[in-house]
Amino acid sequence: MPDATQTTPEPTSAAVQPYDAIIVGAGFGGLYMLHRLRALGLRVRVFEAGSGVGGTWYWNRYPGARCDVESLEYSYSFSEDLQQQWDWKERYASQPEILSYANHVADRFELRRDIAFDTRVLGADFDPLRNEWVLRTDRGDVARAPHCIMAVGCLSLPRMPEFPGRDSFKGKLYHTGLWPQEGVDFSGLRVGVIGTGSSGIQAIPQIARQAAHLHVFQRTPNYSLPAVNHPLDRQAVARVKAEYAALRERARKAPAGVAGFAILTRSALEDPPAVRQQVYQDGWVRGTTGFTRLYKDLLTDPAANDTAAEFVRGKIRSIVKDPAVAARLTPTDHFIGTKRICLDTDYFETYNRANVTLVDVRSAPIEAITASGIRTAEREFELDAIVMATGFDAMTGALLAIDIRNGAGATLAQKWAGGPRTYLGLMTAGFPNLFVIAGPGSPSVLTNMISSIEQHVDWITRCIEQLRARGIARMEAEQTAEDQWVEHVNEVADLTLLPRANSWYVGANVPGKPRVFMPYLGGLHVYRARCEEVAARDYEGFALSS
Ligand code: N01
């Protein structure tokens, strides 16, 4: 943990670049934030660790990487010209397609000139005398601005388990979230994939098609549904575009920021088994993460949840030919939807291939990575390449990787030692003028991220505009408002089954991380109204001072 008494060496003032706002990250959040603040006439600087824009879609280039929200909805709504002129090719866009969209946005709105690429922010210090944030980067830049906006992403700090001997491996070691730009050719290789979350489930079928042999090292089986991805029909796209504004409006009013998810009012237990089975079958062939919204109580009632879980378990048993392999792939330790549900293309089918072996590392854990492969408690596997699909230090990892100090002797890492604490997910008490986009305490990862990003950016833009117009130099979340919000976030989560799973939503995937349900489950529509109400009441719960 950083030492809070240590102060940042104050650079000579000539070296300090002054801005009106600094944004950290040039993913979808940072790009739109830059666009909006620049339109206010502000001098803005964005620092981005990657060499290009796109955030998660810049880094996650593993084979099969694809969004699980439909492309016509997983896209910016702020520009009518943009949404009319950009043509999505597939129902669920692939990583290359989304990255070219991010690049198109950066070019179209001339965003690059304000972005410093290949530049990682190391520290951010609040200067209470000037009410400014001073940021330091790994390239020696020092920049200051009254407002700092963290757009660092929720799943952007990859997690590599500390297996003994990891550095001794003579083959190639990859992490799905740090994939080489030039791609990887697995032809003829013996490959091991560790992890069967969304990343592993997307990458495994693709790698299996290339590799000589693929071993999948699975600790916990996951629920996954077929994505039913397909090229988009031009006429269907034209129909959406003709009424895009209405679709976006429905998304704004929807709990997950997705217009296509119906709000259902029936309990799963109200329907007779045959009807329910048909509802699930229809959901299965439609291919949607909205599967757990087919009934209102799937995420709140264990008995209701089990009907959906059992349907998916039955599908796994029917697809996977070897009953012993099917049993190992069948999730039984968590409720469906309490870990992020996965969408795949041929995932379970892949285990019918002769060149794919499922290794259960729950019963025989990985003991070490050796020079020639992976050793479990049972045996050694000789491999040419290892792919870690082992996830991220989610929601707080990327923020806490920056040494954030509040100028009053506290670091963010100290404040969040027991878990993240925010007011509305937008600010944290004691750290004035510091905004977070789609961070903990906001709906974020439980929604269409672009809907959540747009909502946050619009709110922050209006807020900064008003602060400047009124000469308010300092805005800070009040402690009581924050405490009440954190309590509310927890209460809402506890009404559901989600906190019970050992998911990254609760930080369970990172040893030693405090177990706290981090995103806000109340729904983006409810949350949006709350944020609007707070702003309308002169930023109720925030202390404003000149
Ligand atoms: O990461 P994960 P991810 N030994 O944390 C295993 C988004 N996303 O990168 O469950 C052995 O879900 C771990 O096992 P266990 C999406 O929100 C979206 O796949 O801890 N295994 C698990 O199987 C998603 O939820 C898209 O027992 C170990 C896996 O690694 C989020 O990103 C695509 C291990 C990690 O799964 C994260 O997904 C991709 C160990 N020591 C990602 N440590 C789409 O839009 C970890 N594991 C479709």
Residues whose N, C-alpha, C, O or C-beta is under 5 A from the ligand:
A	BS01	N01	R66 C67 D68 L155 P161 I194 G195 T196 G197 S198 S199 G200 F217 R219 T220 R340 A389 T390 G391 F392 W504 N509
